[in-house]
Amino acid sequence: MHCADCKHWITGQSTTYGDGSVVSNFKSPDGKGQCQQLKQETDASFGCIHFEPGTQHVITQRKNGAPWQHSRAGPCPDCRGVGSSSDASCYRCAGTGLVRHYDDGYIGEERTRLHPKEKELMAPPACSGCKKPIDINWVACPYCGQKLEAVAETEIIKDQL
């Protein structure tokens, strides 16, 4: 019995999202596949004692939403998961050693924790009176005269030693 006829032999994996997009997680070269029992790549003609009949060699999973809405925590590529070096925190992971790895391939950062798509979807500041877009530095709305709230002061909190 050969891998090409075994249910444990996987040649590809993809994820279909609720928005219609498809992300290919991996695809093996022609004639090869990943044996889930041996946990290694094998040829289609390879045979072993773990053989079980089956012909579905591509795993497809479904997730709601879009690829950018799904992430997993993983090691930071900049500091290789260490978090800091020579008493300086890593800029991307903010010293944690972990960042978000999104399904669309984007590797996040821990300073804002926002994906670029999230930033696009955020509504610009608007006047509470006329709902027209405003600049956060304005004191009053130039369209309707509504007094605008000032931007909050940044509070610096120091660690106590």
Order of alpha helices (4+ residues) and beta strands (2+ residues): beta-beta-beta-beta-beta-beta-beta-beta-beta-beta-alpha
